[in-house]
Amino acid sequence: MAKVLLAGESWIVSTTEFKGYDSFTSSKLEIGCTELLNELKNAGHIVTHLRAHDVPEHFPWSMDELNQYDVIILSDIGSNSFNLSNDVFINGNPSVNRLELLKKWVFDGGSLLMAGGYLSFSGFEGKAHYHNSPIEEVLPVNILPYDDRLEVPQGVHPVEKQNNQITDGLGQIPIILGYQKAVPQKNSQVYLSVNDDPLLIVGQQGKGRSMAYMSDIAPHWASQAFMNWQHYGKFFSRCIQWLADK
């Protein structure tokens, strides 16, 4: 099985409650990938979760650190979190460009998955900002230079575009409630689509592999039907196995 690093898919919520004349504020950490982490671990993968607020300081800084993993997943975490460490943003010192490092790692044989979300690909108001970033070169899609979300609150079923080892035998995939638009890169393969837009795209990048899943691994775009799907874990475990070439 594969060694996996999942970066992102968490957030801190601050809430202000007003009770007549008085108010108070509370905050809490929320994790969006608990189900996925459990399913991947149950499938035998060794998974490390790096929460979004830890990414700026603790995402790997060297090839040796990256080489501890077979697959790296970026999910709902924007490019600023990789570019703006404390030493850069606060102290004004030059630093390792970790998106460049990640690109080189993939070309040298690593495997990268980006999953969709409001801070993936281009993202909400373009804030994820991966268009023209180094890792766009190793993803199997060209990222749009503007807000790329398409909300589908009525739900839409993903459709298999070609026979493949990831979706083979899984039957009808439950509805999703949104996704992101992108253009498949030359020589990539589209395994799933929605409304004629690519949903699951794979590609060979130098010695490595990459995958773009244009919807979310958790609500809201992942509907409750999708989260409760009996093959939810198998689907994503197969994605990891394809990436790790296992």
Secondary structure, DSSP 4 states (H G I P E B T S, - for coil): --EEEEEE-EEEEEEEEEETTEEEEEEEEEES-HHHHHHHHHTT-EEEEE-GGGHHHHS--SHHHHTT-SEEEEES--THHHH--HHHHTT------HHHHHHHHHHTT-EEEEE-STTSSS-GGGTT--TTSGGGGTSSEEEPSS--EEEEEEEE--EE-S--TTTTT--SPPPEEEEE-EEEPTT-EEEEEETTEEEEEEEEETTEEEEEE-S-SSTTTB-HHHHT-TTHHHHHHHHHHHHHT-
